[in-house]
Amino acid sequence: MQDIIVNLNISAEKYKLLYQGVAQTVYTRTLDGKSVQFPANILRPFLLRDGIKGVFRIIFDNKGKFQGIEKLS
């Protein structure tokens, strides 16, 4: 298994666009500077009134398929 660590700060308004299907992918950088993309819907459990904020660990299998996500802080 592989994982990446990302720091996210997505406003509720911006996530709403993702949720509505206007955009379906989040593009960001890992803490070590690598460009990554992943499906926006994996963040749904972490959506609060002010959006999604925090450091997250995203876990993939060896073929790059999403396995899980956890909020670290």
N, CA, C and O atoms as CSV, one atom per row, in Angstrom:
chain,resi,resn,atom,element,x,y,z
A,1,MET,N,N,0.833,-1.183,0.000
A,1,MET,CA,C,0.000,0.000,0.000
A,1,MET,C,C,0.876,1.244,0.000
A,1,MET,O,O,2.010,1.240,0.477
A,2,GLN,N,N,0.312,2.291,-0.545
A,2,GLN,CA,C,1.006,3.571,-0.611
A,2,GLN,C,C,0.121,4.623,0.022
A,2,GLN,O,O,-1.096,4.456,0.096
A,3,ASP,N,N,0.727,5.710,0.478
A,3,ASP,CA,C,-0.086,6.799,0.992
A,3,ASP,C,C,0.541,8.137,0.642
A,3,ASP,O,O,1.729,8.239,0.333
A,4,ILE,N,N,-0.303,9.159,0.701
A,4,ILE,CA,C,0.155,10.529,0.508
A,4,ILE,C,C,-0.412,11.362,1.645
A,4,ILE,O,O,-1.456,11.034,2.210
A,5,ILE,N,N,0.281,12.434,1.971
A,5,ILE,CA,C,-0.175,13.361,2.997
A,5,ILE,C,C,-0.400,14.709,2.319
A,5,ILE,O,O,0.489,15.236,1.650
A,6,VAL,N,N,-1.601,15.260,2.500
A,6,VAL,CA,C,-1.933,16.551,1.890
A,6,VAL,C,C,-2.523,17.472,2.945
A,6,VAL,O,O,-3.205,17.031,3.870
A,7,ASN,N,N,-2.249,18.755,2.786
A,7,ASN,CA,C,-2.828,19.791,3.624
A,7,ASN,C,C,-3.886,20.488,2.780
A,7,ASN,O,O,-3.564,21.081,1.750
A,8,LEU,N,N,-5.143,20.423,3.203
A,8,LEU,CA,C,-6.229,20.978,2.405
A,8,LEU,C,C,-6.915,22.129,3.125
A,8,LEU,O,O,-7.073,22.126,4.346
A,9,ASN,N,N,-7.314,23.108,2.332
A,9,ASN,CA,C,-8.104,24.227,2.824
A,9,ASN,C,C,-9.069,24.581,1.697
A,9,ASN,O,O,-8.784,25.453,0.875
A,10,ILE,N,N,-10.204,23.904,1.665
A,10,ILE,CA,C,-11.192,24.073,0.606
A,10,ILE,C,C,-12.429,24.713,1.223
A,10,ILE,O,O,-13.031,24.156,2.141
A,11,SER,N,N,-12.803,25.874,0.719
A,11,SER,CA,C,-13.981,26.552,1.254
A,11,SER,C,C,-15.241,25.739,0.969
A,11,SER,O,O,-15.263,24.904,0.066
A,12,ALA,N,N,-16.275,25.993,1.742
A,12,ALA,CA,C,-17.544,25.300,1.532
A,12,ALA,C,C,-18.098,25.603,0.151
A,12,ALA,O,O,-18.674,24.724,-0.489
A,13,GLU,N,N,-17.934,26.838,-0.318
A,13,GLU,CA,C,-18.427,27.220,-1.641
A,13,GLU,C,C,-17.705,26.462,-2.748
A,13,GLU,O,O,-18.324,26.011,-3.711
A,14,LYS,N,N,-16.397,26.328,-2.603
A,14,LYS,CA,C,-15.625,25.606,-3.612
A,14,LYS,C,C,-15.970,24.112,-3.599
A,14,LYS,O,O,-16.078,23.486,-4.654
A,15,TYR,N,N,-16.139,23.552,-2.407
A,15,TYR,CA,C,-16.496,22.139,-2.343
A,15,TYR,C,C,-17.886,21.914,-2.928
A,15,TYR,O,O,-18.148,20.865,-3.517
A,16,LYS,N,N,-18.766,22.878,-2.774
A,16,LYS,CA,C,-20.115,22.763,-3.339
A,16,LYS,C,C,-20.038,22.558,-4.852
A,16,LYS,O,O,-20.808,21.774,-5.408
A,17,LEU,N,N,-19.118,23.253,-5.522
A,17,LEU,CA,C,-18.918,23.051,-6.962
A,17,LEU,C,C,-18.476,21.624,-7.248
A,17,LEU,O,O,-18.916,21.014,-8.222
A,18,LEU,N,N,-17.612,21.099,-6.404
A,18,LEU,CA,C,-17.163,19.719,-6.563
A,18,LEU,C,C,-18.331,18.765,-6.352
A,18,LEU,O,O,-18.513,17.810,-7.107
A,19,TYR,N,N,-19.110,19.034,-5.326
A,19,TYR,CA,C,-20.237,18.172,-4.981
A,19,TYR,C,C,-21.299,18.182,-6.081
A,19,TYR,O,O,-21.923,17.155,-6.348
A,20,GLN,N,N,-21.506,19.334,-6.718
A,20,GLN,CA,C,-22.506,19.462,-7.773
A,20,GLN,C,C,-22.038,18.852,-9.089
A,20,GLN,O,O,-22.809,18.764,-10.044
A,21,GLY,N,N,-20.807,18.441,-9.138
A,21,GLY,CA,C,-20.299,17.806,-10.341
A,21,GLY,C,C,-19.648,18.752,-11.322
A,21,GLY,O,O,-19.206,18.327,-12.390
A,22,VAL,N,N,-19.580,20.038,-10.979
A,22,VAL,CA,C,-18.895,20.994,-11.849
A,22,VAL,C,C,-17.433,20.573,-11.984
A,22,VAL,O,O,-16.857,20.645,-13.070
A,23,ALA,N,N,-16.854,20.143,-10.902
A,23,ALA,CA,C,-15.506,19.579,-10.892
A,23,ALA,C,C,-15.560,18.306,-10.061
A,23,ALA,O,O,-16.226,18.270,-9.027
A,24,GLN,N,N,-14.879,17.281,-10.494
A,24,GLN,CA,C,-14.952,16.010,-9.776
A,24,GLN,C,C,-13.618,15.572,-9.192
A,24,GLN,O,O,-13.535,14.559,-8.498
A,25,THR,N,N,-12.582,16.338,-9.478
A,25,THR,CA,C,-11.243,15.956,-9.055
A,25,THR,C,C,-10.583,17.093,-8.292
A,25,THR,O,O,-10.697,18.258,-8.673
A,26,VAL,N,N,-9.895,16.747,-7.217
A,26,VAL,CA,C,-9.108,17.711,-6.457
A,26,VAL,C,C,-7.669,17.598,-6.929
A,26,VAL,O,O,-7.107,16.504,-6.981
A,27,TYR,N,N,-7.081,18.724,-7.271
A,27,TYR,CA,C,-5.676,18.800,-7.654
A,27,TYR,C,C,-4.949,19.563,-6.555
A,27,TYR,O,O,-5.346,20.671,-6.194
A,28,THR,N,N,-3.884,18.968,-6.025
A,28,THR,CA,C,-3.137,19.614,-4.951
A,28,THR,C,C,-1.702,19.081,-4.945
A,28,THR,O,O,-1.296,18.346,-5.846
A,29,ARG,N,N,-0.962,19.454,-3.938
A,29,ARG,CA,C,0.409,18.961,-3.760
A,29,ARG,C,C,0.507,18.260,-2.412
A,29,ARG,O,O,-0.137,18.651,-1.438
A,30,THR,N,N,1.323,17.226,-2.380
A,30,THR,CA,C,1.590,16.543,-1.121
A,30,THR,C,C,2.515,17.414,-0.286
A,30,THR,O,O,3.070,18.393,-0.785
A,31,LEU,N,N,2.680,17.065,0.968
A,31,LEU,CA,C,3.564,17.841,1.828
A,31,LEU,C,C,5.007,17.816,1.339
A,31,LEU,O,O,5.783,18.726,1.632
A,32,ASP,N,N,5.366,16.772,0.593
A,32,ASP,CA,C,6.733,16.718,0.059
A,32,ASP,C,C,6.829,17.286,-1.360
A,32,ASP,O,O,7.853,17.115,-2.020
A,33,GLY,N,N,5.770,17.963,-1.840
A,33,GLY,CA,C,5.842,18.712,-3.085
A,33,GLY,C,C,5.391,18.016,-4.355
A,33,GLY,O,O,5.485,18.608,-5.430
A,34,LYS,N,N,4.908,16.792,-4.280
A,34,LYS,CA,C,4.458,16.083,-5.479
A,34,LYS,C,C,3.054,16.540,-5.866
A,34,LYS,O,O,2.207,16.748,-4.997
A,35,SER,N,N,2.807,16.695,-7.164
A,35,SER,CA,C,1.469,17.010,-7.654
A,35,SER,C,C,0.624,15.739,-7.635
A,35,SER,O,O,1.063,14.684,-8.092
A,36,VAL,N,N,-0.593,15.852,-7.102
A,36,VAL,CA,C,-1.501,14.705,-7.035
A,36,VAL,C,C,-2.914,15.136,-7.394
A,36,VAL,O,O,-3.262,16.315,-7.328
A,37,GLN,N,N,-3.706,14.164,-7.769
A,37,GLN,CA,C,-5.126,14.387,-7.991
A,37,GLN,C,C,-5.878,13.185,-7.448
A,37,GLN,O,O,-5.381,12.058,-7.467
A,38,PHE,N,N,-7.094,13.447,-6.961
A,38,PHE,CA,C,-7.921,12.374,-6.426
A,38,PHE,C,C,-9.384,12.791,-6.505
A,38,PHE,O,O,-9.682,13.979,-6.621
A,39,PRO,N,N,-10.296,11.829,-6.443
A,39,PRO,CA,C,-11.718,12.146,-6.547
A,39,PRO,C,C,-12.195,12.988,-5.359
A,39,PRO,O,O,-11.883,12.684,-4.208
A,40,ALA,N,N,-12.942,14.032,-5.648
A,40,ALA,CA,C,-13.425,14.932,-4.603
A,40,ALA,C,C,-14.350,14.230,-3.620
A,40,ALA,O,O,-14.399,14.603,-2.448
A,41,ASN,N,N,-15.076,13.229,-4.073
A,41,ASN,CA,C,-16.072,12.588,-3.205
A,41,ASN,C,C,-15.469,11.892,-1.997
A,41,ASN,O,O,-16.194,11.616,-1.041
A,42,ILE,N,N,-14.168,11.595,-1.997
A,42,ILE,CA,C,-13.580,10.944,-0.822
A,42,ILE,C,C,-13.500,11.894,0.372
A,42,ILE,O,O,-13.291,11.459,1.505
A,43,LEU,N,N,-13.666,13.188,0.116
A,43,LEU,CA,C,-13.583,14.184,1.188
A,43,LEU,C,C,-14.930,14.449,1.859
A,43,LEU,O,O,-14.986,15.137,2.879
A,44,ARG,N,N,-15.994,13.924,1.310
A,44,ARG,CA,C,-17.348,14.213,1.800
A,44,ARG,C,C,-17.506,14.027,3.312
A,44,ARG,O,O,-18.157,14.859,3.945
A,45,PRO,N,N,-16.947,12.983,3.919
A,45,PRO,CA,C,-17.125,12.809,5.374
A,45,PRO,C,C,-16.491,13.919,6.218
A,45,PRO,O,O,-16.795,14.040,7.404
A,46,PHE,N,N,-15.628,14.715,5.626
A,46,PHE,CA,C,-14.889,15.730,6.379
A,46,PHE,C,C,-15.412,17.146,6.139
A,46,PHE,O,O,-14.833,18.115,6.630
A,47,LEU,N,N,-16.499,17.264,5.391
A,47,LEU,CA,C,-17.058,18.575,5.073
A,47,LEU,C,C,-17.776,19.154,6.286
A,47,LEU,O,O,-18.681,18.537,6.846
A,48,LEU,N,N,-17.354,20.350,6.677
A,48,LEU,CA,C,-17.993,21.086,7.753
A,48,LEU,C,C,-18.588,22.376,7.178
A,48,LEU,O,O,-18.452,22.641,5.984
A,49,ARG,N,N,-19.230,23.160,8.001
A,49,ARG,CA,C,-19.876,24.398,7.523
A,49,ARG,C,C,-18.891,25.327,6.830
A,49,ARG,O,O,-19.255,26.005,5.868
A,50,ASP,N,N,-17.661,25.369,7.300
A,50,ASP,CA,C,-16.677,26.273,6.704
A,50,ASP,C,C,-15.792,25.587,5.658
A,50,ASP,O,O,-14.797,26.163,5.219
A,51,GLY,N,N,-16.140,24.385,5.265
A,51,GLY,CA,C,-15.395,23.680,4.222
A,51,GLY,C,C,-14.611,22.500,4.764
A,51,GLY,O,O,-14.997,21.860,5.742
A,52,ILE,N,N,-13.502,22.235,4.098
A,52,ILE,CA,C,-12.632,21.118,4.477
A,52,ILE,C,C,-11.258,21.684,4.774
A,52,ILE,O,O,-10.616,22.275,3.905
A,53,LYS,N,N,-10.817,21.502,5.994
A,53,LYS,CA,C,-9.517,22.036,6.408
A,53,LYS,C,C,-8.794,21.002,7.241
A,53,LYS,O,O,-9.384,20.363,8.112
A,54,GLY,N,N,-7.503,20.841,6.963
A,54,GLY,CA,C,-6.705,19.935,7.765
A,54,GLY,C,C,-5.684,19.173,6.955
A,54,GLY,O,O,-5.558,19.347,5.743
A,55,VAL,N,N,-4.966,18.332,7.651
A,55,VAL,CA,C,-3.958,17.467,7.042
A,55,VAL,C,C,-4.557,16.067,6.961
A,55,VAL,O,O,-5.068,15.540,7.949
A,56,PHE,N,N,-4.485,15.470,5.764
A,56,PHE,CA,C,-5.122,14.183,5.517
A,56,PHE,C,C,-4.116,13.176,4.963
A,56,PHE,O,O,-3.211,13.526,4.205
A,57,ARG,N,N,-4.296,11.942,5.356
A,57,ARG,CA,C,-3.524,10.820,4.803
A,57,ARG,C,C,-4.468,10.039,3.901
A,57,ARG,O,O,-5.505,9.549,4.349
A,58,ILE,N,N,-4.100,9.927,2.618
A,58,ILE,CA,C,-4.906,9.197,1.653
A,58,ILE,C,C,-4.146,7.929,1.282
A,58,ILE,O,O,-2.975,7.981,0.907
A,59,ILE,N,N,-4.826,6.790,1.391
A,59,ILE,CA,C,-4.184,5.491,1.200
A,59,ILE,C,C,-4.662,4.861,-0.107
A,59,ILE,O,O,-5.857,4.835,-0.401
A,60,PHE,N,N,-3.702,4.356,-0.884
A,60,PHE,CA,C,-3.957,3.701,-2.162
A,60,PHE,C,C,-3.342,2.313,-2.138
A,60,PHE,O,O,-2.389,2.060,-1.401
A,61,ASP,N,N,-3.894,1.411,-2.950
A,61,ASP,CA,C,-3.244,0.109,-3.091
A,61,ASP,C,C,-2.093,0.242,-4.087
A,61,ASP,O,O,-1.837,1.333,-4.595
A,62,ASN,N,N,-1.413,-0.840,-4.362
A,62,ASN,CA,C,-0.241,-0.796,-5.246
A,62,ASN,C,C,-0.590,-0.464,-6.694
A,62,ASN,O,O,0.290,-0.115,-7.481
A,63,LYS,N,N,-1.873,-0.572,-7.050
A,63,LYS,CA,C,-2.314,-0.222,-8.402
A,63,LYS,C,C,-2.860,1.198,-8.480
A,63,LYS,O,O,-3.328,1.629,-9.534
A,64,GLY,N,N,-2.799,1.931,-7.360
A,64,GLY,CA,C,-3.271,3.311,-7.331
A,64,GLY,C,C,-4.740,3.470,-7.024
A,64,GLY,O,O,-5.276,4.571,-7.152
A,65,LYS,N,N,-5.414,2.393,-6.619
A,65,LYS,CA,C,-6.838,2.466,-6.301
A,65,LYS,C,C,-7.023,2.935,-4.857
A,65,LYS,O,O,-6.359,2.447,-3.943
A,66,PHE,N,N,-7.934,3.889,-4.672
A,66,PHE,CA,C,-8.220,4.448,-3.366
A,66,PHE,C,C,-8.631,3.363,-2.380
A,66,PHE,O,O,-9.452,2.501,-2.694
A,67,GLN,N,N,-8.044,3.415,-1.171
A,67,GLN,CA,C,-8.372,2.458,-0.121
A,67,GLN,C,C,-8.962,3.123,1.125
A,67,GLN,O,O,-9.800,2.529,1.804
A,68,GLY,N,N,-8.535,4.344,1.429
A,68,GLY,CA,C,-9.057,5.003,2.630
A,68,GLY,C,C,-8.447,6.375,2.821
A,68,GLY,O,O,-7.469,6.747,2.173
A,69,ILE,N,N,-9.063,7.121,3.743
A,69,ILE,CA,C,-8.578,8.453,4.072
A,69,ILE,C,C,-8.762,8.681,5.565
A,69,ILE,O,O,-9.737,8.218,6.157
A,70,GLU,N,N,-7.830,9.388,6.161
A,70,GLU,CA,C,-7.962,9.735,7.559
A,70,GLU,C,C,-7.455,11.151,7.778
A,70,GLU,O,O,-6.508,11.597,7.132
A,71,LYS,N,N,-8.099,11.842,8.693
A,71,LYS,CA,C,-7.662,13.202,9.034
A,71,LYS,C,C,-6.616,13.111,10.138
A,71,LYS,O,O,-6.854,12.520,11.191
A,72,LEU,N,N,-5.463,13.701,9.881
A,72,LEU,CA,C,-4.381,13.662,10.858
A,72,LEU,C,C,-4.429,14.845,11.801
A,72,LEU,O,O,-4.096,14.712,12.978
A,73,SER,N,N,-4.837,15.993,11.306
A,73,SER,CA,C,-4.987,17.192,12.156
A,73,SER,C,C,-5.844,18.218,11.480
A,73,SER,O,O,-6.082,19.288,12.038
